[in-house]
Amino acid sequence: MTEIGFGIDIGGSGIKGAPVDLVAGKLATKRVRIPTPQPSTPQAVAETVKDVVSEFFGSQCPSSLGITMPCVVHDGVTRSAANIDPAWVNHRARDTFSETLGTEVVVLNDADAAALAELHYGAAQNHQGLIILTTLGTGIGSAMIYNGVLIPNAELGHIEIDSRHGEDWAAARVRVEESLSWPDYAQRLQRYYSTLEFLFSPDLFIVGGGVSKDADQFLPLLTLETPILPALLRNQAGIIGAAWQGRESLAARS
């Protein structure tokens, strides 16, 4: 038995989407990726999302559709804009997508979507207490889950360490730009995760983002009280989490 949802993951460079098997927690088909339009204004992005959806459904949109944004999202309104056009700040994103696609949608923060995917299908399954997921990439995205409930819009990449935002010092982008060895990068991550550990006393850390595929290069070098695991769903997590939340929102409206 399968149940199919659809997820869209919007980033600064690409917009990705695919049908998702919500029973197995995996993509039902190969994803489609279209470059994010430049400038990435709300209407331009919404039209590109429509193009992604039409690759699978033609002119008929699915009834269950979740969309992630690299933004703080409050009740369908994007309150910030990371690596995307500033026109998204305080924009009624859910309305723009719904009007362009001709169907109801749910919009959520991209790291929150990844955390939901890991909670229901990945590394956070069967874990209680406070879970902090971080995505190490261009910046550091973050999400918090407590006893299975998402605490939305955590921005832990902006915690200050030595008067600098944590993501300006420890994001995967910085490792590449500064040509840091894995041991040198692990020292920065040690300081970052030790700070989070001191402030929040979590029960589990999960590390996502593209660099998680190399987790064996740096996670064993960290010394923390808190268990720390690599994300299992990696770059598919945003699409899967968006589809899961889309299904939940559809059920709530029914």
N, C-alpha and C positions, 0 to 999 in steps of 0.2 A: 504494500500500500504506500502510495506517495501523496504528498500534499505540496503543491507548487506555489511559491510566492515569487516576487520579483523585487530585486534590489538594485539601486543605483548608488554609486560611490563617486562623488564629485571632488576632484583635487585641482590643484593649481595648474597641472600640466595635462591631465587626462580625465575624461568622464567614462566610467566603466559600469556596465550593467549585465545582468544575466538572470534567467530563471533559477530559483533555488529550491532544492528538495528539502522541505522543512521537517521531514521526518529524519532523514539522514544527516542533515546539516552540511550539505555540500552543493556546489553548483550542479544544476541539472544538465547544462550544456556548456560549451565553451563561452566565455564572456566576450562581449564586444567592447572595444575601447575606441573612443573618438577624442582627438585632442581638444582640450578646453579652449573655447574661442577667446581671441584677444582683440579688444578688451573683453574681460569676462563679466559683462554686465548681466543683471538678472534676466532680461528677456533673451539675450543671446545664449546664456547657459540653459535656460528653459527650452529653447528651440533645439539645442543640441541633445538634451535629455530626451526630447520627443523623437529625435533621429535614432538614438540608441534603442528606445522602446520599439520603434517601428521596424527595426531589424528582426525582431522576434514576432511581433503581433500585427504588423501592418498599421492600419489606421485605427484598430481596435485596442484600446489600452486595457491592461488587466485591472481587476477591481481591487487587488491587494498590491500596493506599491509603496515602498519605503525609499527615502532619499537621504543620503548623508551629505553634510556640508562641513567645510573646515571653519566652522563658526560656532560661537555660543548661540544656542537656539532656545527661545522661550515661546511656547505656545505658537509655533509656526513662524515666529519672527526671528530673523537672524540679527543678533546684537553686535557681532564683531565680524571681521573679515581677515582671515589669515591666508596669504598667498592667493588672494582672489580680489576682484575689483572692490574698492571701498564703497561702491553703490549698494553693496549688500548690508551695510551697517544700518540697523533699524528698518530693514526691508521685510515686507509681508511675504516671505518666501513661499509659504504653503499656498497662499492665494495665487501667486504667479504660476507656480507649477500646476495647480489644479485647473486654472483657466486655460493654460496652454495645452495640457494633456487631455482635458475633458473628463477628468476623474478625480476622486478624492485621493489625497496622498498624505503621508506622514513625513515630516522633516526632522532630522535629529543630528546632533554633533557626530562627526566621524569616529572619534575615539570612543564615544558612548556606544555606537553601533558595534564596533569591534569588541568591546567588553561584553555586550549582550551575546554576541556570537560565541565568545570563549566561555561564557557562563553556561550556555545551553548545550554547546556541542564540543567545547575545547578544553583548555587547560584548567578552567575554573569549575568544571563540573564536580559536584559532590564536596565542594569546599564551603564552609560557613565562615562567619565573621566578616572582617573588612578586607576586601580584595582591591588592590590598586593595580590597574593596567597602565603601562606606559608604552607609547609607540615612538621609537627612536627613528627619526627621519630627518627631513629638512629642519624641523623643530622637534619638540617633544610634546606629543599629545598625551592626554591622560584621562582616565575614567575611574570612578570609585563605585564599588558594589558592596552593600552591607546586607548580609543574610539573604542574598538573592534579589535585593531591590537596588536598582540603579539610583545613584545620587548624581543627577545630571550636571553637565557643564563644569566639571572640575578643570582648573587651568593650572596644573601643578608644574608645567614646563616653565612657568613664570616665577616660581619661587626663587628668591634672591639668594645667591651664594657668593660671598665676597663681592657684594655690590653689583653682581651680574645676574641676569636671568639664567636659570639652570640650562635652558635650551641653547643659549648663546655659548655655552661652555662644554656641554656634554651631548648635544645632538649628534646623530650619525654623520650629518653633513660636516660638522666640525672635525670629526676624525679624518675625513677625506681631505678637507681643505688644508688642514695642518699636518697631513701625512703622519698621523700618530700611529705608533705600533699598537697592537692589541693590549700589551701590558700597560702602556701609557694611557690608552683610552680607558682601560679598566680602572685606573686610579681616579679618573674623573667621575666615572660611574659610581665608584665606591663612595665618593664624597656626596654625589647627588642622592643615591639611594639611602645612605646613612642619614641625610637630612630629612628625607621623607619618613624614614623609620622613627626618628626622634620625634617628629611632629605628630604622626598619626598612629604609631604602633599597629601597623597592619598585620593581618594574619597570613597574607600571601601577596607577593609581587608577581605580575606576569609581564614579560617583556615582548612587545610586538614590534611591528615595522619591518622593513626589508632586511635590516641587520640581524633580525632574530634567526635567520637561516645560518648565521655564523655564531650562534650562542655559545657553542662549545669553545670558542676562542676567547671569550671574556667572562661568562658567568662563573666558571670555576675559579676565577681569580678574585671574586668578590667575597668579602667576609661580613656577613650580616646575621642578625638574630632571626630575621624573617626568611622563610623559604622563598626562593625566586626561581621561576620556571619560564622557559620560552613559550610564546604563544604557539598553538598548534595550527591555527587556520591562516596565519600570516597575511598575505595581501588579499586573500579572499574574505577576510573577516568583516570588512565594511559592508560588502554586498550582502553577505549572509545575515549580518545583524540588522541591516536595513529591511531585508525581506521579512525577517522574523517580526520586527516591530510593525511593519505594514500589515501583516496578518493579525497581530494583536489589536491594532487600531480598527481594522475592519470588523473584527468580532465585537468590539465595544460598541460600534455604531449599529450593529444588527439587533 
